[in-house]
Amino acid sequence: MVESAGDVRAEDIVFDPPAEFAAQAVATADLYARAAADRLGFWADQARSLLHWHAPFTEVLDWSDAPFARWFGDGRLNVAYNCLDRHVLAGHGDRVALLWEGEPGDSRRITYAELTAEVKRAANLLTALGVEAGDRVAIYLPMIPEAIIAMLAVARIGAVHSVVFGGFSAESLRARIEDAEAKLVITADGGWRRGKVSPLKPAVDAALAGGGTTVEKVLVVKRAWDDSEQLAWTDGRDLWWHEELAQVDWEHEAQPFEAENPLFILYTSGTTGKPKGIFHTSGGYLTQSAYTHRNVFDLHPDRDVYWCTADVGWVTGHTYVVYGPLANGATSVIYEGTPDAPKPGRWWALIEKYGVTQLYTAPTAIRSFMKAGREIPQQYDLSSLRLLGSVGEPINPEAWLWYREVIGGGRTPVVDTWWQTETGAIMVSPLPGVTAAKPGSAQVPLPGIVVDVLDDTGAPVGRNESGLLAIPEPWPSMLRGIWGDPHRFHETYWSRFSDGPSGPVYFAGDGARRDHDGDIWLLGRVDDVMNVAGHRLSTAEIESALVSHPWVAEAAVVGASDETTGQAVVAFVIPRARHADEAAREGGVDELRAHVASSIGPIARPRELFLVNELPKTRSGKIMRRLLRDAAEGRELGDTTTLTDATVMKAIADRVRH
């Protein structure tokens, strides 16, 4: 293993696909040639081969009303039927669909036949409660099987689900319910998190307090409390999930809907202003979900056990916990709790227990494992793993290398994937049996996807140059709009560049760099790019430099106002446990600042660097840089309700002040 990219550029470190892996890989190099020869024909082939169409489509793409796309518009299908019924009819009803584990240790093995029956019954319940095609249903649940059952039941009847992450406050939940005009809320009494019950039903009550919403009923799953007397109850509105299910029939015939029938609304976290309700439709979204899941994760559904660690409240959970895996007939692990509950190593114990073959998780989680030390995963048998994936933010080369060596045993391919809520599915990623992987680089657009890196004028950048990531051609799983706000949709995503040869160009909001081979390296959000004395510096690049130092487990960098340079670099660093004393000694902070200067250049040297025990993170694992910026600039902290632990941010703010 290369311990640091300090002496060797990360882009010069290359790992070829293992020969045995490549020989059996699902995706082969000819995919690129087929897609390049006839891109729309390629997508039509994927849609026909991966999905069941009740009424076949004859038109692949209608881009005449760009940027509003119609993919497979005259085709008809049922999303839930594609994820469930057809596998049972094909003789795979006994295959396990979900291996669910609750944080306290309770577990369920749910086959495709059992999951299909549960979803049919839930679909009948929704219909009995008056939910019709096109109605919106808010889902506010922990990571329990009922969350997936609810999503699929909503999809089965042609309604639209809006899943709200269980870490969001009552105020955030209400804003999403109001914007979507939800008719029904599905929630639970609570969920388990770090040995305690995280209440959910009380947050729903608070969100609906005072009336004024469109919600007619609240379905409540009994999960966390034996004593339901603890719950407030509104007669006529609140209903127990299990009691209502017992009163409806098991049989339900899935009806086909148009390919452009809305499937879900998913709200961006919206740290400021009104959250954006990104909405996706059915046929194109499910096509790209199944295609990317099958090819990027090299899925062999008859023998793999796949685990994406995301919560269904985020788009990764939608696409790579629910729709992609189930459309492909995969067996998936679902876990309710945190990686360190009841003790560090819980994830590794689950991999050993279930024989997980593919693990898909976030760089933040990987860096937290690095901080805890390799001694923990080395206590477990992880030899079943044959592929690792990264999602959610750029992964620094050091974390990528640690992930491959310590978790993957130095043998597994690593797929570093780039995509967004708005893109719906993976857009840029290595193909594990084809691509020679570079630590920290998402590398190349997938076959069928067109991505470019442009300068401020809209011209493509050259090799070894940075710019803005853009998508000049439509793709099947693309967002179809911002719910109820077409003007904001156009202004937010399609106005940055003038039209290209095929029409509007989508601006992703991310910066990127092409290396000497033309491979793509993500630099993070453009609003996470600082302008220091006229120099554009990526926070991700500086964080990567810090983590390449042997003392550093994790780092977060923000730009703070500076009278002299416009903005200055401020860094927050978590030292590795065994190097904490060295980092804290006199001169330790200066050594870390100098390391950044030598790695990137003097202009990137942090003005200030703070050693901290933890970083402020949401329950999805994202670092809240907005709050760190508040602290660095001496402002009152903004909303901290979505943090896993609000005391972490208070401790950091106190340290900065003093």
N, C-alpha and C positions, 0 to 999 in steps of 0.2 A: 504493500500500500504506500502511496505517496502521502506523507504526513502533512505536507503543506504545499500549496501551489506558489509559495513565495519565490522559489528558485526556478520553477518550471511553470510556464503559462498553462492555465487549466485547459485552454483550447488545444494544447499540444499533447494532453493526456488522453489516450484513446483506448477503449476496450472493445475488441471485436466480439460479436455474438459467439457464445460457445458453440462449437461445431455440432454437438448432439442436439442442442436447443434449435439451432437453425435448420437442422435436417427434418425436424418435426413441426416447424413453426406453421401457424395458421396463415399468417401474412407473408407473402413472398414479394420479391422485388418487381415482378411484372405488374403489380397493382399500380405502380407509378406510371408505367407506359400506357396501360389501359385507360387510366384516368386522363392522362395528357392527350391521348388520341381523340377522345370523345367524352368530355367531362359530364355533360348531362346524360348521355347514354350510360355512363358508368354509374351515376346515381340511380337511374332507373333500374339497372341490373341489381343494385344493392337492395332497393326497395322491394323488388319482386322476389328476390331470393331469400331475404331475411324475414319478411312479414307475410301474413295472410291478408289478402284483400277480398272483402265480400263483393266489391264491385271494382274490377281492375281500372287503373287510370290509363288515359291515353295521352295526356299532356303532362310533361315533366315539370316545367317551370313557366309561370307567367310573371314576367318582371315589367309588365307594361305600366303598372302603377307604382313603380319604384319610388321610395324604398319599401313599399309594402309588397311582399312577395307572396306568391301562391305556388306551393310545391305539391305535385300530384293532385291538383285541385279537383279533378272530376272523379277521383277514386274515392271509395268508401271502405272504412275499416272500423274495428272496435279495438281500442288500445288494450283493455283488460283481457279480451279474448286472445289477443296476440301474446300476452304475458302469461296466460293461464290455460284456458280451455284447450287450445290447440296442442299443447304439450301432453295433456291428459289423453286427448283423442289419438295422439301419436304413440300411445303406449308408455308414456313416461310419468304416469300418475304417482308411482311409488318413489320416484326420485325426490330427494329432499330439496325443497326450495329454500327454506330458512332454518339455520341453526342459531336459535336465539338464546342469549345468556343475559340474565338480569344481574345488576350489580351485587345483590345479596347472594347470588349463586344459583337461583332458580333458573330453569332452562326449558326450552321446548324445541322439538324437532318437528317441523311442519312440511309435509310432502306437497307436491303440486296438486294432487287430488284434494287434500285437506284445505289448502289455501284457496283453491277454486271454489270449494263448497262454502267456505267462510265469506268470501267476497260476494258470491251469489246472494247469500242471506243478507249481508249488509246492504247490497244494492236494493233488495226488496224493502228493507227497513227505510232507506232514504226515500224511496218512492212512496211508502206509506206515510211518511212525514211531509209529503208534498213537494219534495225536491224534484225538479224537472230538468231536462236538457237545457243547458245554458245558465242555470242558476249557479250561484257561487256558494261554496261551503268552506268555512275557515276550519283548519285543523291545527290544534295546539296540544301536542302530545309528546311524551318522552319517547325514547327509542324502544318501543315495544311493538310486537307484531300487529297490534290494532292500528298503529300509525300507517303501516303499509296496506293493511286490509281496507282502511278508510280511504286512502288515496285511490286504490284500484276500484273500489265500489263507486266512488264519485265519477271516475273515468268511465266506468262500465255503463252508466246511465246517461253519459254525454254531458254531465255537469262539469263545473270548473272548480278545482280545489286551489285554495290559498293556504299553504302550510306556513305557519308562523313558528319560528324557533322558540322552544320552551324557555330560553333564557331572556326573552324580551319582556319588558315591563307591561303592566296593564295599559298604560298610556300608549305604548307602541302597538300593542294588540288592537286597541280600539281604533287607532288611525288606519290600520290595515283592514279591519272589519268595515269601517265606514267607507273607505275608498272603493273596496270591492263590492259593497252593498251585499254582504253575505246574508244568506237566509238562515243558515244553520251553523252552529259551532260544535265541533267534536273535540272534547278535551278529556282529561283524567283528573282524579282527585289529586294526584301528584306523581312524581317519579323519584327514583333513588339516585342520589349523587353524593359521593364521598361519605357513605354511611348514614346520610340523613335524607329525609323526605323533602324534596323541592316541591312546594305546593303549586298547583296549576289552576284548579277550579276557583280558588279565591281570586286569582288574577283575572279570570274570565268574569267573575261577579263584579269586580271593580271596573273592568273595561266596559261592562254593559250598564253600570250604575247610572241612574238618571234618565234612562230610556233614550229615545232619539235615534236608535239604530234600526236596521232592517231585520235583525235576528229574531226568529220566531221560536226556535227550540235550541236547547243545549243538551247534547248527548254526553254522558260522563262515563268513562271507563273506570272501573274499580281496580286500582293498581297498588296503591301504597299504604292505605290506612285500613286496618281491620275495623276500626270504630268509625263508621260513616257518620256518626252523630256529630263529629267535628266539623262537618261541612254545612255551610249555609245552603238552603234549598228553596228555590222559587217554584212553587207548585204551578203546574200547567206549562211551565217553560223547561224546567230541568228534568231530564229522564236518564235512568241508568241504562247504559249500553246493553248489558247482559239481559236485563229484564225485557227490553224492547225486542232484542234479537229472538228471544224465546217465543215471541208471538207471531213471527213471520215464517214464510215457507223457505225451504232450501233451494228450490228450483228457480232459475232465472235464465232466460235466453238473451244473450247479448245481441243488441241491435247495432247495425252499422251506422256510422256517422261520417259526414264529409271529412276529407283529410285535413281541411283547414278549420275544423271545429276546435274552438279553444279547449286546451287541456288543463293548463294551470296558469295562475298568476303567482309570481314570486317577487316579493318586495326587497329592493336593495336596503341595506342597513340604515341608510339615510341619516348620517350623523348630524347633518344640518338640513333644514328645509323639509319639504314634503317627500316621504319615501316614494321611489319610482316603482310602480307595479309593472314589472316586466312580464309580458304574457307570451306563451308559446302554444302552438297548435299541435295537431296529433300526428299526421302521416310523416311529414318531414322530420319532426323531432324524434319520433320513434325509430325512423330509418337510421339517422345518424347516431343515435344512442346505441342501437344494436351493432351497427357497423364498427364504431370506435371501440366499444367494449370487447367485441370479439377479436379485433385485430391488434389493438394496442396491448391488451392483456393476454393475448395468445390463449384464448379460452378453448379448452377441451371440456365441454359440459358433462361428459360421461365420467370424468375422473377428477376434475379440479374442485377445490374448495376455495372460493374467492372471498376476500374480505376488504371492503372499503369502509374505513373507520368514520366516515362523515355522518353527521346527523341529517335526517331527512328534512330538517328545516332549512337546509342550504341546497343550492343547485347540485352540488356534488352528490348529495344524498338522493335527490330526485333521479338523476341520470345514471349514477353508478352504484346506488344501493337498490333502487326500485326498478326503473324502467329498462335500462340496458341489460342487467343480469337476468331479469325474469323473461324478457323478450327472447333471450338466448338460451333459456332453460338451464341456467346455472344454479349451483348450490352456493348460498352465501351465508357468511357469519354476520350476525347482528348483535351488537353489544350495547347495553343501556348506559354503562357508567364511564368512569374516567380511567386513564391508563395506570393510575397509581392507587386504585382502591380495590380491595382493602389494604393492599401493600404494593410497593413498586414491583413491576414485573407481571402485572395482571395480563397485559396484552400478550406477552410471550407465553404465559401459561395457556392462554386461549389458542394460540397458534399451535402449541404442542398438543393440546387436548383434541382439537378438531382437524389437525393435519392440514392447516391452511397452505395453499400453494401460491396465491397471489395476495400481496398486501399493498394497499393504496392508501396513503396518508399524507399529512401536511409536513412541510419542512419545520414548522414550529415544534411539532411533536418530536421529530427526529432530533432537533437540537436539544430538547429537554431530556431526551434519553442520553445524549452525549454528556450532558451536564451530570446526570446521575452516575454515569460510568458504565463501561462495557461489562463490568463484573456481573451486572444484573441480568442482561439477556444471555450471557454465557452460562447461566445456571439452567437453561432450558434447551430442549432439543428443537431447533428451528430448521432442521434439515429438509423438512417438507417444502419449504419455500423455494420456488423456482423463478419468481419474478417479483420485483419491487417497483412501486410507482410513487410519484410525488405530485402534489397538486396544491393550488391555493395561492402560491406566491413563488417568486424565484428562489431556487435552492442554491445556497452557496456551495462551491466545490468541496470544501472541507466536510460539510454535512453529507453531501452525496457520496463521497469516498468512505466515510464512516458507515453509512447506511449499507453500502455494498459489501464492505468487509465484515462488519460486526454482525449485522442482521442477515445479510445474504451469503455469509461464509466465503466471501471473495470470489463467488462464482456466478451469482445471479445477474441477469440484465437489469438495469434500472431505467425506467421510462419516466422522464421529467416532462410533465404535460402542461401545456398552456391552453387555457380557455376561460370563459367567463359565464356569469349568469345569463348575459345577453346572447352569447353564442350557443348556449344550450348543451353543447357537447365539445369534446376535445378537438382542437384545431391544429395545434403544433405539437409534435411528439416524435421521438424515435419509433421505428417499428422494431421490436426486440429481436427478431430473427434476421433482420436485414441491416440495420443501422449500426455502424461503429460508434459507440456512445462516448460523449464527452461530459465529464463531471460538471454539472451546473448549467448545461445548455439544453433547451427544448429542441433545438436543431432545425427540423424541417417541417413544413406543412404536410399534413397527411395526404395521401392520394385523394384527389377530388376537391381539395381545399386550395385556395389561392390566397397567400398572405404576402405582404410586402413591407419593407421598412422605408419610410419616406422622410425627406427633409421638410422644412417649414413651407416650402413652395409646392410640395406634392411630388417632387422628383425622387426617384429611387436613390438611396445612398449606395456608395460603393463598398468594397471590402474594407474591413477594419474601420468602419464608420458607424456612428450612432444616429438614430432618428426616431420616428414615431411609427408604431405598429399599426398597419391599416389592412383592411380586407376589401379588395376591389371587385370581387365577384360574390354573388349571393351563394348561400350554402343552406342545406335542407333544414337544419335545426336552429336557424337564425330566429331571433326575437321577431314577433310580428307587430310590436308596438309597445307603448307605455299605456297601460289601461286607462282609458278615458281621456288621454291627452296626446293626440297625434302631433300637435305642434311641438310639444316638449320632446317627443320622440325624434322628430326631424332635427331640431336644434341641438340636441344632446349628442347624437350619434352620426349625423350625416352632413353637417354643415362645415366641418373643419377643412375639407378639401373640395376643390371643384370636381365635377363629374369626370369619371374615367371613361374608357371606351365602351363599357357595358352599362354605365349609369352612375348613380351615387356611390361614393366610396365610404365604407364604414371606418370610423376612427375608434380604436379600442380604448384610448385613454392611457395606454402603456407605452413606455419608451423601450427601445430595443437596439441591439448592436449586431451587425454582421461581422463575423470573424474572417480570417484570411481564406477560409474554405467556403464562405458564404453562409455558414450556419448561424442560426438566430440565438442570441442571448438576451433574455428579458431583463430589463433594468427597473421594473416596478412601475407604479403609477406615475404619470407625468407630474401630478401634483406632489409626488414624493421626490421630485428632482429639484435640487437647490440651485440657486444662482448666487455663487460666491465670487464677488469681485468680477462679474462678467463670465465666470466659468460655470458651465452646467455640470453638476455633480449628482450622481445617482445615490440615493440613500442605500439601495441594495448593494451597490458596489463597495461602499465604505463599510457596511455591515459585514460583507464577505471578507474584506481585508482584516477586520478585527477578529472574526472567528477563525481566520487562518493562523492566528497567534496561539501557541499551545496553552496559554493561560485561560483563554476565553471559551466559554460554553455557548453563550448567546449574546447578541447585541442588537440594539435598536438605535437608529440614527434619525435625527430630525434637523430641519433648518430653523434657526431662531433669528429674529430680527437683529441686525447689527448696524450701528451707525456708520461704520467705516466701509464694510464690504457688502452691505445690503442684507445678506444672510450669512450666518456662520454655522459651522457644523457643531452639533451637540450630541454626544454619544452616551448611551446608557448600557452598561456592560455587566453581565453575570459571569463571574469567574468560575472555572471548574473547581470542584471541591478541593482537589489535591493541590491546586495552585493559588487558592484564595489568599493565603498569607503572603505569597510573593507579590501578588497584584496589589495588596493593601499596604505593603511596606513603602517607606519613603522612596519616591522616584518611580514606583510601579506604574502609576497612571501616566507619567511622562513617557515611560517606555512604550506603553500602548499607543499613545498619541504619535510617537516617533515611528512606530511600526506602520501606521496608516500612511504617514508622509513618505516612507520609503517604498511602500507597496504601490501607491497611486500617484503621489506627488505632494509637495509641501502645501499646495492649495487645499488639499483634503484633510490636513491635520485638524482634529477636533479642537475647537476653541475651549471646550470644557468636556470632561469625561467623568462620569459618575459610576462608581461601582455599586451595584444593587443586588439584592437577593432574588428578586423576581421582577418580571415585566408585566405591565397591565394588559391582560388578554381577555377577549370575549370567550364565551364557552365553546365557540367553534375553533378557538386557538389563534385567532388573529390578534396581532399586537395593535393596541389603540394608540397609534402615533399622534393622533390629534390631541390626546390628553398629555402626552409627553411634551408636545409643542406648547401646550398651555403652561406646563410647569417650567419649561425652559425660558419662556418669555414672561414669567412672573404673573400670569393671569389666574383668575379663579378657575378651578377645574370645571369643565363642561359635564354633561350628563354621563354618569358612571354606572347607570343601572344595568347595562349589558355586560359588565365585567364579571368574571368568575369570582373575583375577590376585590372589592373596592378598597380595602385597607392597603393593598399593594400600592395603589396610586397615591394614596394619602402619604404613605411613608416616603415615596420618591419625591413628592412635592415638598415635604418637610426637609428632606435632605438638600434639595436644590436651594431652598430659601436660606438654609443655615450654612 
